[in-house]
Amino acid sequence: MNKIKAILCMLLSGVLSACAQQENITSVDAAAFQKAITKDSVQLLDVRTAEEYGERHILYAVNIDVLQPGFKEKAEKVLDPSKLVYVYCRSGKRSMTAATLLAGMGFKVINLKGGILSYPFSSSK
């Protein structure tokens, strides 16, 4: 009986933790994302590879590859947890992975739905 209680407590704890992380993540379309990042003091994070970043990126974005070891440590050094983090990748999958990691670290994250593929490139490299 105690094993069952322990398992139920662990499951409930995991669910509550996941819910708390999701509360810190908002996904928006390209128009809303573009409008929001024009404001001062925005933290813009590109989580693609350095090669992808070099080909094309949104102006002023910092590049930290979410698939490389040390992502969380690098993000912790570069990002301010008191400010929103706007995150994007190619199609939205890696940025959601990054958003989940960042939310778990206490950041509030705005994710670009559809990634850079959905982004209108008037203010980019």
N, C-alpha and C positions, 0 to 999 in steps of 0.2 A: 504494500500500500504506500509506503514512504517513497519507493522508486517511482510510482505513478505520480505522486504529488510533485516530486522533484522534476520529472519530465514535463509535467504541465506548467510548472513555474518557469522552466527554461523556455518553453514554447511561447508562453505569454510574454516573457521578457523580450524575446526576439521580435515578436509582433509589435509590441509597444515601441521598441527601438526603431523598427522600420517605419512605423507611422510618424514618429518624431522627425526622422530624416526626410520623409516625403513632404512634411509641412514646410521644410526649408528649401524646397525645389519648386520652381514655377517654370513651365514651358510656354513659350510665346512664339508667335509666327514672326516671319522676317520683318514685316512692317513695324510691329511693336518693338522688336529687338533693335532695329536700326534707329528708331526714334529715341529709345532709351539710352543708347550708347553715345548719343551726341551731347549728353549732359557732362558737366565737369566731374572730376574725381571718380570716373567709372573704372572698374577693374575688368578688363577684357582678356579672356583666356582662351587661346587656341590650343586644343589638346591633341592635335594631329602630329604626325612625324615632322621632323625638321625639314625633310625634303618637300612634303606637302605645303608646309608653311612658306618655304622659299619660293614655291611656284606662284602662290596667291594667298593673301590673307587680308583680313580686315585691318585697316589702319589703326595703329597703336596697340594691337593685340600682343600679349606676351605668349610665348610658345613653351608649353611644358607637355611633353608627350605622355598621355595617361597610361600607355602600355609599357613604358619603361620603368625599371626599378627606381625607387626613390621619388615617385610622383608626389606622394603626400609630403615628404620632407621638403622638396623644392617648392611646392605650393605654400607651405607654412612659412618659408623664408620670404617669399615674394608678395604674398597676398595679405591684405589687412582684414581680419575677421569682423571688424566693425562696419565694413562696407559690403554692398552687394557684389557678387562675382557673376559676370556675364560670360557664359561658356559656350563654345561651339566646336564642332568637328566637321567632317565631310558630310555626313548624312543624318546625324543626331544620335547614333548608337553609342559611340565613344564618349560624347559629351554627357550623355545620361549616366554612363559609368562614372565619369569624373564628378558629375553633380552629386551622385550618391556618396562617393568618397568624401567630397568636400562638405556635404551636409552632415556626414558622420563626424566631421572634425569641428562642427559648429558654424560653418559658413552658411549664409543665405545665398542661394544660387538661382540665376535666371538662365534657363537652357534654351538655345535656338532650335525650335522644332524644324526638322528637315535639314539641319546643318547648313554649311556654306553653299551647298547646291541650291538652296532656296533663297539665298541672299542676293539682293540687287547691288551690283558693285559700282556704286557711284563714288564711294569714299574708301577705296581699298588699293592695295598694291597689285 
